[in-house]
Structure formats: C-alpha cells, structure tokens
C-alpha cells in the first residue's frame, strides 16, 4: 500500500525488506518500537503503518472537482472486479480505498479459487491489481469517512479531507479483524500483537508465538507459523471449527500446543509483549510468548455509513440478489454485505454484478 501510494505520486524511495534482513528489522525496531511494518521515514519524521492522512498531507494532490459516473469504496476482490467491469462499460470510475486487496491479502494459501491449485492471497490480489491498472480508471489510496447524498449526486468524504462526487456508488469496503477485547491491547499492537500473520509472521522466526481462533484462517496461520516459529500455542474459545483438511495437517505438527475452551484474559510485557494469561474451566495459566496473532473473525466496515442504507443485526449492508441496497443508486458487494457466503470468488462475482447493475442504472436513470 505504501509503495503503491509513493509510486503513484512519483515519490522516490528506498525499500528495505525487514523479513529477510535481521539487522534491518532491528534498526526498524530501534527507530519506531514496532515489530510490524511498514515503518516509513521521511527526513526526520517516522510514520507508523500506511497513514493515508499523513502521506496525503506530504505528497498528495488536491482532488479534482469533476463528477464520476461510479465511485467504488474498497479495493478488495469485489471492489477491484467492479472497477474492471465499470471501465469496460466506459464509465468514468474511481476506486477509493486505504488498501489494495482487502482481507484477501492476509490469506497464507488459497486453494479454492478457480484457475489456481494454490495461490497466496497477496499474489492473487496482485493479479487483480495488475488487471485494474490496465484500464482507464482512477485508484485513490485514501480512507472514506462519510457518505451523503446531495443534489442528486453522492458525496464521499475521505480522511485526507477530499470530497469526491459520483452519480452512483458501489460499497465494497469489506471487513476488518475482530480484536481480543482485553486491557492494553492497543499498547501491544505492532509490539508483539498482530492482526496480519502474512505481514508479520516472518519477523517471528525461531520465536514462541500464539494464535487465537479456531476457524480456517486460524489453522492456516498455525500451519504456516509452525514452519518458522520455535513453538505455536493455538488458543480456541470452544472447539476447532476448521475444515477437515486443516485439522488433519494440524495433527502432524509436533511444535503446536492446542488449548481448547480457552481465551486470552491478559497481556504481559514492558515495551514488548512477553506473555499472555490463558483462562479455561480449570483456572488461569501464564504462557511465555513473543508474539500473538489474532484470528477470531471479522467485523464489517460500515461505521462510516450511519443510517445511509439498511443494515442487518450484524451491521452488514442488506442487498438483494442483484446487489441493490435500500437506497436508489447505491449498490454493494463482497463481505460487507448480508450475502451468506464470504469467499473471494463470491465477492468477485458480486462485484461484477454490482458494476453491471450500476451501468444499467446510469443508462436508465441518468440518461
């Protein structure tokens, strides 16, 4: 995300891969106190993570006042696919997202996407992005903070204080990882606590780590980390709910300890995370770990909408079979919606449907 932003704005930079360079990883920690990337240095300023607001302040350009045919919120499988279909319909299109690839990027291994026996989420989303960049559409790395309807147009506000207008919207902003909900959680984020095993896993080579969760993503993370970490503790609130293929692979791992009917009740450490307290039916125990990876589900990114469109009890956008929301001219696709199946292939398909519906809407309603 950071590299894509800098390249788009013509900013020269040096890329340092801390996953493969231990000395660089130590230097990054000394500069920022972080065990998670990216860390960006601009002169004497240190920027933690992909900070869209600050990067736009430093290098961004004022947004044009033109009105787009379609504005797509989100650049995951649904948003990127919608962008391609809109561009093919010769619609003036902009995609606004704080990242490219969404939660799909965090998948270690995808084995159920047609055309690939196995592909990482990062590689698959790179293919999506490459295809998008072959079309005439605008891709802005920014965070949407609000949506409103004004004078027959939709106005979208971003964290960099841009206001973009469009004739119709496609909402495809996906979901974000659920947090543990324990004291001092934010203090340890990036300092041993991680919500992205794909991003941060290589930094924990030969260290003791824990994974919290019991679904497919949790077991995928355990299996990958077991190959690089000294030991892995899997902490499951109730029982394992993953597919049998992952359970079978887990049984062959000798450096993995499974804690069923357990939860993390406390985090320990000074500057860095050094341990956790695990609570089960028998009481509490403290386990020494260098890192904890959270894989306990996702929450829809719908706070920015308020009551703009109808949502269900899970705060997902309610859509019909053709991706229409409760507001005319607004469509939605992907994991942010009430569609039951949360799969990359379903999100991509619904992104295409939403784009085709948006095209038809513009033809009928806007002339």
C-alpha positions as CSV (number, residue, x, y, z in Angstrom):
1,X,0.0,0.0,0.0
2,X,2.8,2.4,1.0
3,X,4.8,1.6,-2.1
4,X,1.8,1.9,-4.4
5,X,1.0,5.4,-3.0
6,X,4.6,6.6,-3.4
7,X,4.8,5.3,-6.9
8,X,1.5,6.8,-7.9
9,X,2.7,10.2,-6.7
10,X,6.2,9.9,-8.2
11,X,8.0,9.9,-4.9
12,X,11.4,8.1,-5.0
13,X,12.0,5.7,-2.1
14,X,14.3,3.0,-0.8
15,X,12.6,-0.3,0.1
16,X,14.1,-2.3,2.9
17,X,12.8,-5.8,3.4
18,X,13.0,-6.5,7.1
19,X,11.6,-10.0,6.7
20,X,14.9,-11.1,5.1
21,X,17.3,-8.8,6.8
22,X,17.6,-9.2,10.6
23,X,19.8,-6.1,11.0
24,X,17.2,-4.0,9.2
25,X,14.5,-5.4,11.4
26,X,16.4,-4.4,14.5
27,X,17.0,-1.0,13.1
28,X,13.3,-0.6,12.3
29,X,12.5,-1.5,15.9
30,X,15.1,1.0,17.3
31,X,13.6,3.7,15.2
32,X,9.9,3.0,15.8
33,X,9.5,0.5,18.6
34,X,7.5,-1.6,16.1
35,X,7.7,-5.3,15.2
36,X,5.3,-4.8,12.3
37,X,5.7,-3.0,9.0
38,X,5.6,-0.7,7.3
39,X,7.6,1.9,9.0
40,X,8.2,5.0,6.8
41,X,10.9,7.6,7.4
42,X,10.6,11.0,5.7
43,X,13.5,13.2,6.7
44,X,13.4,13.0,10.5
45,X,9.7,12.0,10.7
46,X,8.7,8.4,11.4
47,X,5.3,7.3,10.1
48,X,3.9,4.1,11.5
49,X,1.9,1.9,9.1
50,X,0.1,3.1,6.0
51,X,-1.1,6.5,7.3
52,X,-3.2,7.8,4.4
53,X,-3.9,11.1,6.0
54,X,-0.2,12.0,6.7
55,X,1.1,10.7,3.4
56,X,-1.6,12.7,1.6
57,X,-0.5,15.8,3.5
58,X,3.1,15.3,2.5
59,X,2.8,14.1,-1.1
60,X,-0.9,14.1,-2.2
61,X,-2.5,16.3,-4.8
62,X,-5.8,18.2,-4.4
63,X,-8.7,16.2,-5.7
64,X,-10.3,17.4,-8.9
65,X,-13.9,18.8,-8.8
66,X,-15.1,16.5,-11.6
67,X,-18.1,14.2,-11.0
68,X,-17.6,10.5,-11.6
69,X,-20.1,8.1,-13.0
70,X,-19.3,5.5,-10.4
71,X,-17.4,5.7,-7.1
72,X,-16.3,2.4,-5.6
73,X,-15.5,2.2,-1.9
74,X,-13.0,-0.6,-1.3
75,X,-10.3,-2.3,-3.4
76,X,-10.7,-5.9,-2.4
77,X,-11.9,-8.7,-4.7
78,X,-15.3,-7.1,-5.0
79,X,-14.2,-3.5,-5.5
80,X,-11.4,-4.3,-8.0
81,X,-13.7,-6.6,-10.0
82,X,-16.4,-3.9,-10.0
83,X,-13.8,-1.4,-11.3
84,X,-12.8,-3.6,-14.2
85,X,-16.5,-4.1,-15.3
86,X,-17.2,-0.4,-14.9
87,X,-14.2,0.5,-17.0
88,X,-15.3,-2.0,-19.7
89,X,-18.6,-0.2,-19.8
90,X,-16.7,3.1,-20.5
91,X,-17.9,4.6,-17.2
92,X,-15.9,7.4,-15.5
93,X,-14.8,5.4,-12.4
94,X,-12.8,6.0,-9.3
95,X,-11.9,3.4,-6.6
96,X,-11.2,4.8,-3.1
97,X,-9.6,2.5,-0.6
98,X,-7.0,2.7,2.2
99,X,-5.5,-0.6,0.9
100,X,-5.4,-2.8,-2.1
101,X,-6.6,-6.4,-1.8
102,X,-8.5,-6.1,1.4
103,X,-8.6,-9.0,3.8
104,X,-7.9,-11.4,1.0
105,X,-4.2,-10.3,1.1
106,X,-3.9,-11.9,4.6
107,X,-4.6,-15.4,3.4
108,X,-1.5,-17.6,3.5
109,X,-2.8,-20.1,1.0
110,X,-5.9,-20.1,-1.2
111,X,-6.8,-23.5,-2.6
112,X,-10.4,-22.9,-3.8
113,X,-10.1,-20.1,-6.4
114,X,-10.6,-21.4,-9.9
115,X,-7.6,-21.4,-12.1
116,X,-5.1,-21.9,-9.3
117,X,-4.3,-25.1,-7.4
118,X,-2.8,-22.9,-4.7
119,X,-2.0,-19.2,-4.5
120,X,-1.3,-16.8,-1.7
121,X,-3.7,-14.0,-1.1
122,X,-1.0,-11.5,-1.8
123,X,-0.2,-13.0,-5.2
124,X,-3.8,-13.3,-6.2
125,X,-4.6,-9.7,-5.3
126,X,-1.5,-8.5,-7.2
127,X,-3.1,-10.2,-10.3
128,X,-6.3,-8.4,-9.6
129,X,-4.5,-5.0,-9.2
130,X,-2.4,-5.6,-12.4
131,X,-5.6,-6.1,-14.4
132,X,-7.3,-3.0,-12.9
133,X,-4.3,-0.8,-13.7
134,X,-4.7,-1.8,-17.4
135,X,-7.9,0.1,-17.6
136,X,-8.7,3.8,-17.6
137,X,-9.9,4.3,-14.1
138,X,-8.7,6.2,-11.1
139,X,-7.4,4.4,-8.0
140,X,-7.0,6.6,-4.8
141,X,-5.4,5.3,-1.7
142,X,-7.4,7.0,1.0
143,X,-9.9,6.2,3.7
144,X,-13.6,7.0,3.3
145,X,-15.0,8.6,6.4
146,X,-18.5,9.6,5.3
147,X,-21.1,9.3,2.6
148,X,-24.0,11.6,1.8
149,X,-26.5,12.3,-1.0
150,X,-26.5,15.9,-2.2
151,X,-28.3,17.4,-5.2
152,X,-28.8,14.1,-7.0
153,X,-25.2,13.1,-6.5
154,X,-23.4,11.1,-3.9
155,X,-20.6,12.9,-1.9
156,X,-17.9,10.9,-0.4
157,X,-15.5,12.4,2.2
158,X,-12.1,11.0,2.9
159,X,-9.7,11.2,5.9
160,X,-7.4,13.5,3.8
161,X,-10.4,15.8,3.7
162,X,-11.1,15.3,-0.1
163,X,-14.7,15.3,-1.2
164,X,-15.5,13.2,-4.3
165,X,-18.8,13.2,-6.1
166,X,-20.4,10.5,-8.2
167,X,-23.7,9.6,-9.9
168,X,-23.8,6.2,-8.2
169,X,-21.9,4.2,-5.5
170,X,-20.7,0.7,-5.1
171,X,-19.9,-0.1,-1.5
172,X,-17.3,-2.9,-1.2
173,X,-15.2,-1.9,1.8
174,X,-15.1,-5.4,3.3
175,X,-14.4,-6.3,6.9
176,X,-11.7,-5.7,9.5
177,X,-10.2,-8.2,12.0
178,X,-12.0,-8.5,15.4
179,X,-9.9,-7.6,18.4
180,X,-9.4,-9.6,21.6
181,X,-11.1,-7.1,23.8
182,X,-8.5,-7.3,26.7
183,X,-6.8,-4.5,28.6
184,X,-3.7,-2.8,26.9
185,X,-4.5,-4.4,23.6
186,X,-3.7,-1.2,21.6
187,X,-0.5,-0.8,23.5
188,X,0.9,-4.1,22.2
189,X,-0.4,-3.8,18.6
190,X,2.7,-3.9,16.5
191,X,4.8,-4.7,19.5
192,X,4.1,-8.5,19.6
193,X,0.4,-8.4,18.9
194,X,-0.6,-8.8,15.2
195,X,-3.8,-9.0,13.1
196,X,-1.8,-9.8,10.0
197,X,0.1,-13.1,10.1
198,X,1.1,-12.7,6.4
199,X,2.6,-9.3,7.1
200,X,4.3,-10.0,10.4
201,X,4.8,-13.8,10.6
202,X,8.4,-13.8,9.1
203,X,9.6,-11.5,11.9
204,X,9.0,-14.2,14.5
205,X,11.4,-16.8,13.1
206,X,12.5,-19.2,15.9
207,X,10.3,-17.4,18.5
208,X,7.4,-18.6,20.6
209,X,4.1,-17.4,19.3
210,X,0.4,-18.0,19.9
211,X,-2.6,-17.9,17.6
212,X,-6.1,-17.1,18.8
213,X,-9.0,-18.6,16.9
214,X,-10.5,-21.9,15.8
215,X,-11.6,-21.5,12.2
216,X,-9.9,-22.0,8.8
217,X,-7.8,-18.8,8.9
218,X,-6.5,-19.6,12.4
219,X,-5.4,-23.1,11.4
220,X,-3.8,-21.8,8.2
221,X,-1.9,-19.3,10.3
222,X,-0.8,-22.0,12.8
223,X,0.4,-24.3,10.0
224,X,2.5,-21.6,8.4
225,X,3.9,-20.3,11.6
226,X,4.8,-23.9,12.8
227,X,7.3,-24.0,9.9
228,X,9.2,-20.9,11.1
229,X,8.5,-20.4,14.8
230,X,10.0,-22.4,17.7
231,X,6.6,-23.2,19.1
232,X,3.0,-22.3,18.5
233,X,0.1,-22.2,21.0
234,X,-3.4,-22.4,19.5
235,X,-6.0,-20.9,21.8
236,X,-9.6,-21.8,20.9
237,X,-12.6,-20.4,22.7
238,X,-14.6,-23.6,22.3
239,X,-13.7,-26.2,19.7
240,X,-12.0,-26.2,16.4
241,X,-14.4,-25.4,13.5
242,X,-11.9,-25.6,10.6
243,X,-12.2,-27.8,7.5
244,X,-11.0,-31.4,8.0
245,X,-8.0,-30.9,5.7
246,X,-6.6,-28.3,8.0
247,X,-7.3,-30.4,11.1
248,X,-5.5,-33.3,9.6
249,X,-2.4,-31.2,8.8
250,X,-2.5,-29.8,12.4
251,X,-2.3,-33.3,13.9
252,X,1.1,-33.8,12.2
253,X,2.7,-30.7,13.8
254,X,4.8,-31.5,16.9
255,X,5.6,-28.0,17.9
256,X,1.9,-26.9,18.3
257,X,0.0,-27.0,21.6
258,X,-3.8,-26.7,21.4
259,X,-5.7,-25.1,24.3
260,X,-9.5,-25.8,23.8
261,X,-12.3,-24.0,25.7
262,X,-9.8,-21.2,26.5
263,X,-9.4,-17.5,26.0
264,X,-6.8,-14.8,26.4
265,X,-7.6,-12.8,29.5
266,X,-4.4,-10.6,29.9
267,X,-1.4,-9.5,28.0
268,X,2.0,-9.0,29.7
269,X,5.3,-7.2,29.0
270,X,7.0,-3.9,29.3
271,X,7.9,-2.3,25.9
272,X,7.2,-5.6,24.0
273,X,4.7,-8.4,24.6
274,X,6.4,-11.2,26.5
275,X,3.5,-13.3,27.7
276,X,-0.2,-13.9,28.0
277,X,-2.7,-15.3,30.5
278,X,-4.9,-18.1,29.3
279,X,-8.2,-18.8,31.1
280,X,-10.1,-22.1,30.9
281,X,-12.5,-24.0,33.0
282,X,-9.8,-25.0,35.4
283,X,-8.4,-21.6,36.0
284,X,-5.6,-19.4,34.6
285,X,-2.1,-20.1,33.4
286,X,0.6,-17.7,32.1
287,X,2.4,-18.6,28.9
288,X,5.6,-17.0,27.7
289,X,5.3,-15.8,24.0
290,X,7.0,-13.3,21.8
291,X,4.0,-12.8,19.5
292,X,0.2,-13.3,19.4
293,X,-1.7,-13.5,16.1
294,X,-5.5,-12.7,16.3
295,X,-7.7,-14.8,14.0
296,X,-11.1,-14.6,15.7
297,X,-13.3,-13.3,12.9
298,X,-14.2,-10.0,11.2
299,X,-16.4,-7.0,11.6
300,X,-18.0,-5.2,8.6
301,X,-16.6,-1.7,7.8
302,X,-19.9,0.1,7.9
303,X,-19.5,2.7,10.7
304,X,-18.9,5.3,8.0
305,X,-22.5,4.8,6.7
306,X,-24.6,5.6,9.7
307,X,-28.1,5.1,8.6
308,X,-27.3,5.7,4.9
309,X,-28.5,2.3,3.8
310,X,-30.3,-0.6,5.6
311,X,-28.1,-2.9,7.6
312,X,-28.9,-6.2,9.4
313,X,-28.2,-7.0,13.0
314,X,-24.6,-7.9,12.1
315,X,-24.1,-4.4,10.7
316,X,-23.8,-5.8,7.2
317,X,-25.4,-4.0,4.2
318,X,-28.6,-5.6,3.2
319,X,-28.7,-6.3,-0.5
320,X,-31.0,-8.2,-2.9
321,X,-29.9,-10.8,-5.4
322,X,-28.7,-8.1,-7.8
323,X,-26.6,-6.2,-5.2
324,X,-29.1,-3.4,-4.8
325,X,-29.2,-1.7,-1.4
326,X,-32.2,0.2,0.2
327,X,-31.0,3.4,-1.4
328,X,-31.5,4.0,-5.1
329,X,-28.2,4.4,-7.0
330,X,-26.2,2.6,-4.3
331,X,-25.0,-1.0,-4.7
332,X,-22.9,-3.2,-2.5
333,X,-20.8,-6.3,-3.0
334,X,-18.4,-8.6,-1.1
335,X,-18.0,-9.4,2.6
336,X,-19.5,-6.1,3.7
337,X,-23.0,-7.3,2.6
338,X,-25.6,-9.7,4.0
339,X,-24.7,-12.3,1.4
340,X,-24.1,-15.5,3.4
341,X,-21.0,-16.8,1.6
342,X,-17.8,-15.0,2.5
343,X,-15.5,-16.2,-0.2
344,X,-13.2,-14.4,-2.6
345,X,-14.8,-16.0,-5.6
346,X,-18.3,-14.9,-4.4
347,X,-17.1,-11.4,-3.7
348,X,-15.5,-11.0,-7.1
349,X,-18.7,-12.3,-8.8
350,X,-20.9,-9.9,-6.8
351,X,-18.5,-7.1,-7.7
352,X,-19.2,-7.8,-11.4
353,X,-22.9,-7.9,-10.7
354,X,-22.9,-4.6,-8.9
355,X,-21.0,-2.9,-11.7
356,X,-23.4,-4.2,-14.3
357,X,-26.4,-3.0,-12.2
358,X,-24.7,0.4,-11.8
359,X,-24.2,0.6,-15.6
360,X,-27.9,-0.2,-16.2
361,X,-29.0,2.3,-13.5
362,X,-27.0,5.1,-15.1
363,X,-28.4,4.3,-18.5
364,X,-32.0,4.3,-17.4
365,X,-32.0,7.0,-14.7
366,X,-29.3,9.4,-15.7
367,X,-29.6,9.2,-19.5
